[in-house]
C-alpha cells in the first residue's frame, strides 16, 4: 500500500521512503504479441503426430 502504478509501469509513492529503507520489487511480464505470418508450416511425421518447427511472433509495443 502507499503507491500507485501509472502508465508505462511508473510507480509513484504516496510518501518518499525514509533514508536507509530498502525498497524491493518483483516483476511478472505479460508481453502482448501477434503472429508474424498468416500461415504456420506443419510437418506431419506420422498418424496423429506432427511437428511445428517454429511459430514466429512479433512483440506489440505500447506507445510511450
N, CA, C and O atoms as a GROMACS GRO file, in nm:
protein
  256
    1UNK      N    1   0.084  -0.119   0.000
    1UNK     CA    2   0.000   0.000   0.000
    1UNK      C    3   0.088   0.123   0.000
    1UNK      O    4   0.207   0.116   0.030
    2UNK      N    5   0.029   0.236  -0.034
    2UNK     CA    6   0.105   0.360  -0.031
    2UNK      C    7   0.173   0.392  -0.163
    2UNK      O    8   0.261   0.479  -0.168
    3UNK      N    9   0.133   0.325  -0.270
    3UNK     CA   10   0.191   0.353  -0.401
    3UNK      C   11   0.088   0.327  -0.510
    3UNK      O   12  -0.011   0.257  -0.488
    4UNK      N   13   0.112   0.384  -0.628
    4UNK     CA   14   0.024   0.360  -0.743
    4UNK      C   15   0.110   0.324  -0.864
    4UNK      O   16   0.225   0.365  -0.875
    5UNK      N   17   0.051   0.246  -0.954
    5UNK     CA   18   0.118   0.206  -1.077
    5UNK      C   19   0.055   0.285  -1.191
    5UNK      O   20  -0.064   0.273  -1.219
    6UNK      N   21   0.138   0.366  -1.256
    6UNK     CA   22   0.090   0.451  -1.364
    6UNK      C   23   0.121   0.396  -1.501
    6UNK      O   24   0.177   0.287  -1.513
    7UNK      N   25   0.085   0.470  -1.604
    7UNK     CA   26   0.112   0.429  -1.742
    7UNK      C   27   0.260   0.405  -1.765
    7UNK      O   28   0.345   0.477  -1.713
    8UNK      N   29   0.290   0.304  -1.845
    8UNK     CA   30   0.429   0.272  -1.875
    8UNK      C   31   0.503   0.204  -1.762
    8UNK      O   32   0.625   0.190  -1.768
    9UNK      N   33   0.430   0.162  -1.656
    9UNK     CA   34   0.494   0.092  -1.545
    9UNK      C   35   0.561   0.182  -1.444
    9UNK      O   36   0.644   0.135  -1.366
   10UNK      N   37   0.528   0.310  -1.443
   10UNK     CA   38   0.588   0.406  -1.347
   10UNK      C   39   0.520   0.391  -1.212
   10UNK      O   40   0.398   0.400  -1.201
   11UNK      N   41   0.600   0.368  -1.108
   11UNK     CA   42   0.550   0.353  -0.972
   11UNK      C   43   0.568   0.487  -0.899
   11UNK      O   44   0.677   0.544  -0.898
   12UNK      N   45   0.459   0.536  -0.838
   12UNK     CA   46   0.463   0.661  -0.763
   12UNK      C   47   0.425   0.633  -0.618
   12UNK      O   48   0.318   0.578  -0.591
   13UNK      N   49   0.513   0.672  -0.524
   13UNK     CA   50   0.487   0.654  -0.382
   13UNK      C   51   0.404   0.771  -0.329
   13UNK      O   52   0.424   0.885  -0.371
   14UNK      N   53   0.312   0.742  -0.236
   14UNK     CA   54   0.237   0.850  -0.170
   14UNK      C   55   0.331   0.938  -0.089
   14UNK      O   56   0.316   1.060  -0.086
   15UNK      N   57   0.428   0.874  -0.022
   15UNK     CA   58   0.530   0.943   0.057
   15UNK      C   59   0.663   0.876   0.026
   15UNK      O   60   0.671   0.754   0.014
   16UNK      N   61   0.768   0.956   0.013
   16UNK     CA   62   0.901   0.902  -0.016
   16UNK      C   63   0.945   0.810   0.098
   16UNK      O   64   0.924   0.843   0.215
   17UNK      N   65   1.006   0.696   0.066
   17UNK     CA   66   1.058   0.608   0.171
   17UNK      C   67   1.165   0.680   0.253
   17UNK      O   68   1.238   0.765   0.201
   18UNK      N   69   1.173   0.646   0.380
   18UNK     CA   70   1.274   0.707   0.467
   18UNK      C   71   1.414   0.668   0.422
   18UNK      O   72   1.433   0.567   0.355
   19UNK      N   73   1.511   0.749   0.460
   19UNK     CA   74   1.650   0.719   0.428
   19UNK      C   75   1.690   0.586   0.490
   19UNK      O   76   1.662   0.560   0.607
   20UNK      N   77   1.756   0.502   0.412
   20UNK     CA   78   1.802   0.372   0.460
   20UNK      C   79   1.701   0.260   0.446
   20UNK      O   80   1.735   0.143   0.468
   21UNK      N   81   1.577   0.291   0.410
   21UNK     CA   82   1.475   0.187   0.392
   21UNK      C   83   1.501   0.116   0.259
   21UNK      O   84   1.521   0.180   0.156
   22UNK      N   85   1.500  -0.016   0.263
   22UNK     CA   86   1.521  -0.096   0.142
   22UNK      C   87   1.387  -0.110   0.069
   22UNK      O   88   1.287  -0.152   0.127
   23UNK      N   89   1.387  -0.077  -0.058
   23UNK     CA   90   1.269  -0.092  -0.142
   23UNK      C   91   1.296  -0.206  -0.239
   23UNK      O   92   1.394  -0.202  -0.315
   24UNK      N   93   1.210  -0.307  -0.237
   24UNK     CA   94   1.227  -0.422  -0.325
   24UNK      C   95   1.104  -0.437  -0.413
   24UNK      O   96   0.994  -0.396  -0.376
   25UNK      N   97   1.124  -0.497  -0.529
   25UNK     CA   98   1.012  -0.521  -0.620
   25UNK      C   99   1.036  -0.652  -0.695
   25UNK      O  100   1.150  -0.686  -0.727
   26UNK      N  101   0.929  -0.722  -0.723
   26UNK     CA  102   0.935  -0.840  -0.807
   26UNK      C  103   0.849  -0.812  -0.930
   26UNK      O  104   0.754  -0.734  -0.923
   27UNK      N  105   0.880  -0.874  -1.040
   27UNK     CA  106   0.811  -0.841  -1.164
   27UNK      C  107   0.764  -0.965  -1.237
   27UNK      O  108   0.834  -1.066  -1.243
   28UNK      N  109   0.646  -0.957  -1.294
   28UNK     CA  110   0.594  -1.055  -1.388
   28UNK      C  111   0.570  -0.979  -1.517
   28UNK      O  112   0.520  -0.867  -1.515
   29UNK      N  113   0.603  -1.039  -1.628
   29UNK     CA  114   0.588  -0.971  -1.756
   29UNK      C  115   0.479  -1.037  -1.839
   29UNK      O  116   0.479  -1.159  -1.856
   30UNK      N  117   0.389  -0.958  -1.888
   30UNK     CA  118   0.286  -1.002  -1.980
   30UNK      C  119   0.310  -0.924  -2.109
   30UNK      O  120   0.273  -0.807  -2.121
   31UNK      N  121   0.372  -0.991  -2.206
   31UNK     CA  122   0.410  -0.924  -2.328
   31UNK      C  123   0.312  -0.959  -2.439
   31UNK      O  124   0.306  -1.074  -2.482
   32UNK      N  125   0.233  -0.860  -2.486
   32UNK     CA  126   0.141  -0.889  -2.596
   32UNK      C  127   0.218  -0.912  -2.726
   32UNK      O  128   0.311  -0.839  -2.758
   33UNK      N  129   0.178  -1.015  -2.799
   33UNK     CA  130   0.241  -1.049  -2.927
   33UNK      C  131   0.134  -1.079  -3.031
   33UNK      O  132   0.016  -1.097  -2.999
   34UNK      N  133   0.177  -1.084  -3.155
   34UNK     CA  134   0.090  -1.128  -3.265
   34UNK      C  135   0.173  -1.223  -3.351
   34UNK      O  136   0.296  -1.223  -3.344
   35UNK      N  137   0.103  -1.303  -3.431
   35UNK     CA  138   0.174  -1.390  -3.523
   35UNK      C  139   0.237  -1.305  -3.633
   35UNK      O  140   0.174  -1.212  -3.684
   36UNK      N  141   0.361  -1.338  -3.669
   36UNK     CA  142   0.430  -1.262  -3.773
   36UNK      C  143   0.378  -1.298  -3.913
   36UNK      O  144   0.374  -1.212  -4.002
   37UNK      N  145   0.339  -1.423  -3.932
   37UNK     CA  146   0.295  -1.471  -4.063
   37UNK      C  147   0.148  -1.513  -4.058
   37UNK      O  148   0.094  -1.540  -3.951
   38UNK      N  149   0.086  -1.518  -4.173
   38UNK     CA  150  -0.053  -1.562  -4.181
   38UNK      C  151  -0.063  -1.715  -4.184
   38UNK      O  152  -0.172  -1.769  -4.164
   39UNK      N  153   0.048  -1.784  -4.208
   39UNK     CA  154   0.047  -1.930  -4.216
   39UNK      C  155   0.153  -1.990  -4.124
   39UNK      O  156   0.255  -1.927  -4.095
   40UNK      N  157   0.126  -2.111  -4.078
   40UNK     CA  158   0.223  -2.185  -3.998
   40UNK      C  159   0.250  -2.317  -4.069
   40UNK      O  160   0.157  -2.391  -4.102
   41UNK      N  161   0.377  -2.347  -4.092
   41UNK     CA  162   0.413  -2.472  -4.159
   41UNK      C  163   0.412  -2.586  -4.058
   41UNK      O  164   0.474  -2.577  -3.952
   42UNK      N  165   0.341  -2.693  -4.093
   42UNK     CA  166   0.331  -2.810  -4.008
   42UNK      C  167   0.378  -2.931  -4.087
   42UNK      O  168   0.336  -2.951  -4.200
   43UNK      N  169   0.465  -3.012  -4.027
   43UNK     CA  170   0.513  -3.135  -4.090
   43UNK      C  171   0.447  -3.253  -4.020
   43UNK      O  172   0.467  -3.275  -3.901
   44UNK      N  173   0.368  -3.329  -4.096
   44UNK     CA  174   0.304  -3.450  -4.040
   44UNK      C  175   0.404  -3.564  -4.045
   44UNK      O  176   0.434  -3.615  -4.153
   45UNK      N  177   0.455  -3.603  -3.931
   45UNK     CA  178   0.557  -3.707  -3.925
   45UNK      C  179   0.498  -3.847  -3.915
   45UNK      O  180   0.562  -3.943  -3.956
   46UNK      N  181   0.378  -3.861  -3.863
   46UNK     CA  182   0.311  -3.990  -3.850
   46UNK      C  183   0.163  -3.963  -3.822
   46UNK      O  184   0.123  -3.848  -3.803
   47UNK      N  185   0.084  -4.069  -3.818
   47UNK     CA  186  -0.057  -4.055  -3.788
   47UNK      C  187  -0.072  -3.999  -3.646
   47UNK      O  188  -0.013  -4.053  -3.552
   48UNK      N  189  -0.148  -3.892  -3.630
   48UNK     CA  190  -0.168  -3.823  -3.502
   48UNK      C  191  -0.040  -3.765  -3.444
   48UNK      O  192  -0.032  -3.742  -3.323
   49UNK      N  193   0.060  -3.740  -3.527
   49UNK     CA  194   0.184  -3.678  -3.480
   49UNK      C  195   0.228  -3.576  -3.584
   49UNK      O  196   0.231  -3.605  -3.703
   50UNK      N  197   0.262  -3.458  -3.538
   50UNK     CA  198   0.310  -3.355  -3.629
   50UNK      C  199   0.414  -3.270  -3.558
   50UNK      O  200   0.434  -3.279  -3.437
   51UNK      N  201   0.481  -3.188  -3.637
   51UNK     CA  202   0.589  -3.105  -3.584
   51UNK      C  203   0.571  -2.963  -3.637
   51UNK      O  204   0.550  -2.943  -3.757
   52UNK      N  205   0.579  -2.866  -3.548
   52UNK     CA  206   0.577  -2.725  -3.586
   52UNK      C  207   0.714  -2.669  -3.550
   52UNK      O  208   0.741  -2.640  -3.434
   53UNK      N  209   0.802  -2.654  -3.652
   53UNK     CA  210   0.940  -2.615  -3.623
   53UNK      C  211   0.954  -2.478  -3.556
   53UNK      O  212   1.040  -2.459  -3.471
   54UNK      N  213   0.870  -2.383  -3.595
   54UNK     CA  214   0.876  -2.250  -3.532
   54UNK      C  215   0.746  -2.176  -3.558
   54UNK      O  216   0.679  -2.197  -3.659
   55UNK      N  217   0.714  -2.089  -3.466
   55UNK     CA  218   0.598  -2.001  -3.482
   55UNK      C  219   0.649  -1.859  -3.457
   55UNK      O  220   0.661  -1.816  -3.343
   56UNK      N  221   0.680  -1.786  -3.566
   56UNK     CA  222   0.734  -1.651  -3.549
   56UNK      C  223   0.631  -1.556  -3.486
   56UNK      O  224   0.516  -1.549  -3.531
   57UNK      N  225   0.674  -1.483  -3.383
   57UNK     CA  226   0.589  -1.386  -3.313
   57UNK      C  227   0.654  -1.249  -3.317
   57UNK      O  228   0.776  -1.237  -3.326
   58UNK      N  229   0.572  -1.147  -3.312
   58UNK     CA  230   0.618  -1.009  -3.309
   58UNK      C  231   0.561  -0.942  -3.185
   58UNK      O  232   0.440  -0.948  -3.161
   59UNK      N  233   0.647  -0.877  -3.107
   59UNK     CA  234   0.601  -0.807  -2.988
   59UNK      C  235   0.523  -0.682  -3.027
   59UNK      O  236   0.565  -0.607  -3.115
   60UNK      N  237   0.410  -0.660  -2.960
   60UNK     CA  238   0.330  -0.540  -2.981
   60UNK      C  239   0.371  -0.441  -2.873
   60UNK      O  240   0.339  -0.461  -2.756
   61UNK      N  241   0.439  -0.336  -2.910
   61UNK     CA  242   0.488  -0.238  -2.813
   61UNK      C  243   0.387  -0.127  -2.793
   61UNK      O  244   0.327  -0.078  -2.889
   62UNK      N  245   0.369  -0.088  -2.667
   62UNK     CA  246   0.277   0.023  -2.638
   62UNK      C  247   0.348   0.155  -2.662
   62UNK      O  248   0.469   0.166  -2.644
   63UNK      N  249   0.271   0.253  -2.701
   63UNK     CA  250   0.328   0.386  -2.722
   63UNK      C  251   0.362   0.450  -2.589
   63UNK      O  252   0.285   0.440  -2.493
   64UNK      N  253   0.477   0.514  -2.582
   64UNK     CA  254   0.521   0.578  -2.457
   64UNK      C  255   0.503   0.725  -2.465
   64UNK      O  256   0.534   0.797  -2.370
   0.00000   0.00000   0.00000
